[in-house]
Amino acid sequence: MSEAMRRRLRAIPVFKNVRAAEFREKDLPDNPLPVIADWILAAHAAGQPEPHAMSLCTVGPTGVPSSRVLIVKDIDDRHLYFATPAGSRKGLEIATNPHVAAHFHWPATGQQIRIVGTAAGQGREASERDFAERGRGSQLAAHLHRPGPLTDRRSALAEFERLGAVHPGEVPCPPDWTLYAISPTEVEFWEASADRVHHRIVYRRDATAGADGWAHELMWP
């Protein structure tokens, strides 16, 4: 271990702007999904850049996990949505193992959310509707997905320019562009405390309460 780096890392302040915990047990709703949306919007109001950015972890056929950050497209009472080519690494891994984990972190509010669940594609109509709502640059970039390595970045930039010329108007939706929905089975809300007695509340699907039922409990910090 580098002693100099260790000192530099330990000197970085944590929980610098932490607030008192606001998520009280008596105010807990039955469904955690709307609270995820509320926390995203609260982080945005607090100045957190890209508060709808979420890390997503999938698992390959050998059991090795991989993670990346992507943008959440929508949240309703049962699902969180994101989009990606079905032929991407995450799309291929979801096809063989639908179990995923996701995570939000907002330093501006001292909050995190951890999610466990399964992901599934939402069909062609929903995927095309999602693609139509993307900006033109994002639409063109979606056509750059290829299996295998890239020779050099200039090739990607040249292909991007070529696609723009080929599609001066509407950009068609790639055949494998897919909108996915995460169906959570566990959601943990975490709020930082300057004294490190952090506030944690976990929701889990409750089989005794029906398909949409949840149970929740306060956890040790």
Secondary structure, 3 states (H helix, E strand, C coil): CCHHHHHHHHCCCCCCCCCCCCCCHHHCCCCCHHHHHHHHHHHHHCCCCCCCEEEEEEECCCCCEEEEEEECCEECCCCEEEEEECCCHHHHHHHHCCEEEEEEEECCCCEEEEEEEEEEECCHHHHHHHHHCCCHHHHHHHCCCCCCCCCCHHHHHHHHHHHHHHCCCCCCCCCCEEEEEEEEEEEEEEECCCCCCCEEEEEEECHHHCCCCEEEEEECC
